[in-house]
């Protein structure tokens, strides 16, 4: 089955080296818990996936991914109904992420050879040497499959710390500071 994954130019080199290995799939947004999985979609266009607002343009490139048969691939809406809290599902339903019925999560390793085509979304051009499009000095390093859980722990710790700082800064403000 072919599905799509959208990403930035800065992620291409790491994907070319290690494949698609990580992504955060929230299960309990209130407790900052989730699983490591790769987000995929059946949509050939990047809009409606909730990818705006990142530090990098995750709408820049569409990867066509050949997903192996009998793989740990799940339709998001089905998987989430059994594995994520209702509050988590509602929090992920934003005007920016309105194509949830086209979302899939893959709980495994999609190796570099599973990426069968890379297209620049603005021009529609196929990028042949996508894994070396940007020099290593400006590319993100990628995450080896064996390190995916370390990556997730670091990510969730950073989210918790950001939430705590935000709560502390709001708690420390006087009401007059908001006027």
ABEGO torsion letter per residue (X at the ends): XBBBBBBBAAAAAAAAAAEBABEBBBABAAAGBBBBBBBBBABABABGAGABGBABBAAABBBBBBBBBGBBBBBAAAAAAAABBAAAAAAABBAABAAAAABBBBBBBBBAAABABBBBAAAGBBBABAAAABBAAABBAEBBAAAAAAAAAAAAAAAAAAAAAAAAAAAABBAAAAX
